[in-house]
Structures are given as C-alpha cells and as structure tokens.
Amino acid sequence: MLFKVVLEKAEEGGYVVYVPSLQGCISQGESKEETLENIKEAIEVYLDINDAEIEEQLQGKKAEVVEISI
C-alpha cells in the first residue's frame, strides 16, 4: 500500500511529516530518514483497529463490516 506524505522542515530543527489522506496522522524526526521511518510506524498504528473496537462502534447500528483490498 502506498501513501503520499508531506515532509516539511520544522522551524525548531528536524522535520515534520503528515499523511493528507489519514486525518491526524503526523510524526516528526531529526533527519529525513528518521522522520520517514516514524511516519511508517504512525501509519501502521493509525490503520491497526482491532475487531473488538469495530464491534463496539457498531453496537446498536444497522451496519456490517466488509473487507476490501486496495
């Protein structure tokens, strides 16, 4: 899976990176390499929602969970 990220130099030094397609998914680091590794981890955490959390969100709703591949 590929994501476009925006990498910016931080005013205080280092870099800040965020994923426009994943609202609130942001990270930082001292070097470009560190920053990109950190955003990879942030994306993995952002996308890692477990089945119990999904079931809790669906309680009382007429909805179903469907898996798709991109």
Helices and strands as residue ranges (DSSP letters): E 6-9, E 15-18, E 26-29, H 32-47, H 51-58
